Amino acid sequence: MKNEAKILLHILRNKRIRRKELEDIIDVTPSTMTYLLDKLTDYIQIEEGETTLGKPPQFLLLSKNAWKILSVSVGREKIRAVLYNAQGEELERTAYRVKRENLSDEGITELLRKTIDKFYDYDSIGIAFSGNVIDDKVYSNILKLNKFDPVKALKLKHLGVPYVIISDVEAIAAYESKTTGKDKVLVVNYGTGIGACYYEYHALFTRDEFKNIPLGHIYFKGSENCYCGAKGCLETVASDFVLVRNYLKDDINFIDFIESEENFWETLKIVRNLYKSNEELALKLYQPIIEALAFVLGNISIILGISEITLYGEGTSEWFADNLEKKIDELSNNFNVRVRYGNVSDAVERGVSLEAAVNLVKKKFSK
């Protein structure tokens, strides 16, 4: 890999890095670094730090105009697209609701085309799907996609820019790792569905490891049919479906709820914010959800040897995270894990934009 790529990838992960530190990392002399930075003048911005002695230190960061990344997230509730510059500043955005009639290869393709066609000036594109992604193929029961090929369906190769296809929880995990600097993270994406990803960062020049965990489809208990074809999945007893059913006091069918979620959007908005106006009722409604999640996540924390879990998704809040952590602590002295609320609403889009930027650098500068 060329030194130019190494420089850009290090800045991507660190956001701002001292020039001297980077010289040591990639093992080049100051004069060689000057030569490399001259070649990267359109991509890198140099700032001088403060000092009381001698020459002030220099810090390197990406120029705003280094590139533009189009990031798209595809979930059950909506498709969102955001255009970012190289410093992660939002330039444009658009969104479409996903309705029952859109749940198919053709329906999702049509919405994605409509979304992407709103943008015309970008250097790389990343798309994150709710579900599992293997070799750029999407497997998502919640979106009714089975081996969906977005590269072919959207003719991504004809766009003339690099692209990445990952899952939404992989995007969140990438965002968490690259913004916190942690080498190991576990994120949970919670709402009408439940997904998780365990991420290990190894090195800039090797492939990081994403371990998707189909958390919502592990067996927990009960006889409710799940859209995946099994019974008793965690999503049927510990997702926003349970919250809505308890609030409405209605024996809603889980599969019908998922397929016709747009009919419950107003109710979801109410119950997700209920803790602000009626905490007593909120605790009552959330109790079975929190107890089930605490049991599962507490045990996972021991299996993976982690001390922190970060919650994302439409169904989460700081209140929810605090009560979940409290319940985990109550269940067992062997559980010692912090539950943190990921209060970044566009973490999926930002995460996939970072992966798309990494891919852009590797494609453009590695040879």
CORBEL-V709818 format. One line per field, one symbol per residue. burial: + if it has 9 or more other ideal C-beta (glycine too) atoms within 8 Angstrom, else -. A space follows every 50 residues. Layout:
BEGIN
burial->???
END
This chain:
BEGIN
burial->--+++++++++++---+++--++--+-----++--++--+--++-++-+- ------++++++++-++++++++++++-++++++++---------+-+-- -++---++++++++++--+--+-++++++++++---++++-++-+--+++ +-++-+----++++++++++++++++++-----+++++++++++++++++ +------+-+-++-++++-+---++++---+++++++++++++++++--- -+-++-+++++--++-++-+++-++------++-++-+++++++++++-+ ++---+-+++++++++--+++++++-++--+---+-+-++++---+++++ ++++++++++++--++-
END
